[in-house]
Structures are given as C-alpha cells and as structure tokens.
Amino acid sequence: MKISLTTLLLIISNIFMTLAWYGHLQFKKLGWFQNSSVFIIILISWGLAFFEYCFQVPANRIGSQEYGGPMSLFQLKILQEVITLVVFTVMAIFVFKTDTFRWNHVAGFMCMILAVYFIFRK
C-alpha cells in the first residue's frame, strides 16, 4: 500500500514538475504571457513547483524507510527518475506535442528499467 501511494503521489508531483520546468515553453503557442519578463515566468513556474513539492515531500516520507516505509533512499530516487521519464514522455508526446517517440528512447527506458531491477534487488 505504501509503495502504491508513494508512486501515485510521485506521479502527481511529476506532472506539476513537468509543467513547472517545461510548461512555459508552450506559452508562446497558446498566446499566454508573450510579453512577460523572465521574472514573471519564473514566478509562474515557482507557483507550479509549490504543488510539485506538496505531493513529492509526503510521497518520499511515506515511502522512506526512515519514516516506516518500505524503500531505501536509492530505491526512492530510482523510482522517482523512472516516473519522471514516463510522465515527461507522455506529456511531451500527448500534451506538448513537440517530439516523437523513437527507438533510442525505448532503449534508454529499458536501461532505466534495468536500473530499477538492480536497485530494488536484495
């Protein structure tokens, strides 16, 4: 249960993270904030990042062995990285529509899946 809840919260966190980090690159296409300064864009991204942390901090506490969860720090980190890549890929392809998914992306993901296997291996 704790792994599922941690994973769900990290997925939500990563949606906000992707929007905070890359969402502003889509503003021009949408006609939003075209004449805004970089400082305004930073504040908008910062506001989105606040919600990222509202999900990420509880996720890591729930999942961490330090707080009674089932995962080590290395396991939390590799889980986070895999979720980040999956969420980013889905958003880049279906929301931002900026890239296509190629064989080298699949190969890279397979390497990440192997990393998960080795990190979680006892």
C-alpha positions as CSV (number, residue, x, y, z in Angstrom):
1,M,0.0,0.0,0.0
2,K,2.8,2.4,0.9
3,I,4.6,1.8,-2.4
4,S,1.4,2.4,-4.4
5,L,0.6,5.6,-2.5
6,T,4.2,6.8,-2.9
7,T,4.1,6.0,-6.6
8,L,0.7,7.8,-7.1
9,L,1.9,10.9,-5.2
10,L,5.2,10.9,-7.2
11,I,3.2,10.7,-10.5
12,I,1.1,13.7,-9.5
13,S,4.2,15.6,-8.3
14,N,5.9,14.9,-11.6
15,I,3.0,16.3,-13.6
16,F,3.4,19.6,-11.7
17,M,7.2,19.4,-12.1
18,T,7.0,18.9,-15.9
19,L,4.6,21.8,-16.1
20,A,6.9,24.0,-13.9
21,W,10.0,23.1,-15.8
22,Y,8.8,22.9,-19.4
23,G,5.2,24.3,-19.5
24,H,6.4,27.9,-20.0
25,L,7.9,26.8,-23.3
26,Q,4.4,26.3,-24.6
27,F,3.1,29.8,-23.6
28,K,4.0,31.3,-27.0
29,K,1.9,28.7,-28.8
30,L,-1.0,29.4,-26.5
31,G,-0.7,33.1,-26.7
32,W,0.0,33.4,-23.0
33,F,2.4,35.8,-21.3
34,Q,4.2,36.6,-24.6
35,N,5.3,40.0,-23.4
36,S,6.1,39.0,-19.9
37,S,9.5,39.2,-18.4
38,V,11.5,36.1,-17.5
39,F,11.0,37.1,-13.8
40,I,7.2,36.7,-14.3
41,I,7.7,33.3,-16.0
42,I,9.9,32.3,-13.1
43,L,7.2,33.2,-10.6
44,I,4.6,31.2,-12.5
45,S,7.0,28.2,-12.6
46,W,7.7,28.6,-8.9
47,G,4.0,28.6,-8.2
48,L,3.6,25.3,-10.1
49,A,6.7,23.9,-8.3
50,F,5.0,24.6,-5.0
51,F,2.3,22.0,-5.9
52,E,5.0,19.6,-7.0
53,Y,6.5,19.7,-3.5
54,C,3.1,19.4,-1.9
55,F,3.0,15.9,-3.4
56,Q,6.7,15.0,-3.5
57,V,7.5,15.5,0.1
58,P,4.7,13.4,1.5
59,A,5.5,10.7,-1.1
60,N,9.1,10.5,0.0
61,R,8.2,10.4,3.7
62,I,5.6,7.7,3.1
63,G,8.0,5.6,1.1
64,S,11.1,6.1,3.1
65,Q,12.4,3.5,5.5
66,E,13.4,6.4,7.8
67,Y,9.7,7.1,8.3
68,G,8.5,3.5,8.4
69,G,8.1,3.0,4.6
70,P,9.5,0.1,2.6
71,M,12.1,1.9,0.4
72,S,15.7,2.9,0.8
73,L,16.9,6.3,-0.4
74,F,18.4,4.7,-3.5
75,Q,15.1,3.0,-4.3
76,L,13.1,6.2,-3.8
77,K,15.5,8.0,-6.2
78,I,15.4,5.5,-9.0
79,L,11.6,5.2,-8.7
80,Q,11.4,9.0,-8.9
81,E,13.6,9.0,-12.0
82,V,11.6,6.4,-13.9
83,I,8.4,8.2,-13.0
84,T,9.9,11.4,-14.2
85,L,10.8,10.0,-17.6
86,V,7.4,8.3,-18.1
87,V,5.4,11.4,-17.1
88,F,7.7,13.6,-19.2
89,T,7.4,11.3,-22.2
90,V,3.6,11.2,-22.0
91,M,3.4,14.9,-21.7
92,A,5.9,15.7,-24.4
93,I,4.1,13.5,-26.9
94,F,0.4,14.0,-26.0
95,V,0.2,17.4,-24.2
96,F,3.1,19.5,-25.6
97,K,3.2,17.5,-28.9
98,T,6.8,18.6,-29.5
99,D,8.6,15.3,-30.1
100,T,8.1,11.8,-31.5
101,F,9.0,8.7,-29.6
102,R,11.9,6.8,-31.2
103,W,13.7,3.5,-30.8
104,N,16.6,5.2,-28.8
105,H,14.0,6.4,-26.3
106,V,12.8,2.8,-25.8
107,A,16.5,1.7,-25.4
108,G,17.1,4.3,-22.8
109,F,13.9,3.4,-20.9
110,M,15.0,-0.2,-21.0
111,C,18.2,0.8,-19.3
112,M,16.2,2.6,-16.6
113,I,14.0,-0.5,-16.1
114,L,17.2,-2.5,-15.6
115,A,18.4,0.2,-13.1
116,V,15.1,-0.3,-11.2
117,Y,15.6,-4.0,-11.2
118,F,19.2,-3.8,-9.8
119,I,18.4,-1.1,-7.3
120,F,15.4,-3.0,-5.8
121,R,17.3,-6.3,-5.9
122,K,18.1,-7.6,-2.4
